[in-house]
């Protein structure tokens, strides 16, 4: 169980690019990073509006002179300091991720980046090589993959409790874009513009969450072929999609189905997962994050509750609140930030043996998410054709 005791020798000096007063994800990053005392917020380029960003940073407790106009000013300002920043989170629109991450790595700064990581696998491979050459960590914030019941499912699959995996069924839908974009905020505008969002809208924005969580639970399965059918129900969003379905064939013969949509009118937003094997199945949703449904063929269904001693060690090790209290998104983000901090600490200490077995959403996880998106787009652009995964 995680209880706030220090897992690394000292807090990492942490900064942010983006995540300011008008941002949607900044507080998730700060609540995750600052939860366990493994990070200390020392600087930031929080906003395109320098004055507003400085005012915001000061209100967070950051010194005014360490609230910068942009990432280049941050790099220059921190470079000469004995207490300069060590790791920076990138909480900006998709089209900025590559250049910001590259600049930070070239300056010797570890990076934690929003997803989707970049626009192309080629960009991911370039940055992965740069991080490797510099000896730096790149983490990716896949929000709910720190939840203890996600790791319970992974442990049950590993132990063979489900048998041979046959079916993978996933959905992440909401209705917040069911209407047209008249009067839409900046967050909607950049997400539906190919220049700023990249080659996808909901596939990249929420679909990659599903795909990576399935990789955490089912690391032994690899997609061999897929079919992606995507559509913009609001025509002004084309060529990007506000709805998509993806069918997948896995290398063990399993079949997968994934549905993402931001036009699911009336749905307030939830992720749903069901993994079916030859013996049993498990189902989990972030709408009821404390409960995992475990159904063995021929037996009564069971509801497993987070934090209970009958769960696997991997799940209990990721638990924070105990069985009596809800374990949610904030707790999962805190786990992700903690695990990335442990990776950075191990790299700084030269403990490669720890890194070899330590799980966290790393740059390879981000790269594989972008690879999946590229294959989805290739299939959709071919008229929802089956394509070999490459």
Secondary structure, 3 states (H helix, E strand, C coil): CCCCCCCCCCCEEEEEEECCCCCCCHHHHHHHHCCCCCEEEEEEECCCCHHHHHHHHHHCCCCHHHECCCHHHHHHHHHCCCCCCCEEEEECCHHHHHHHHHHHHHCCCEEEECCCCCCCHHHHHHHHHHHHHHCCCEEECCHHHHCHHHHHHHHHHHHCCCCCEEEEEEEEECCCCCCCCCCCCHHHHHHCCHHHHCCCCHHHHHHHHHHHHHHHHCCCCCEEEEEEEEECCCHHHCCCCCEEEEEEEECCCCEEEEEEECCCCCCCCEEEEEEEECCEEEEEEHHHCCEEEEEECCCCCEEEECCCCCCCHHHHHCCCCCCCCCCCHHHHHHHHHHHHHHHHHHHHHCCHHHHHHCCCCEHHHHHHHHHHHHHHHHHHHCCCCCEECC
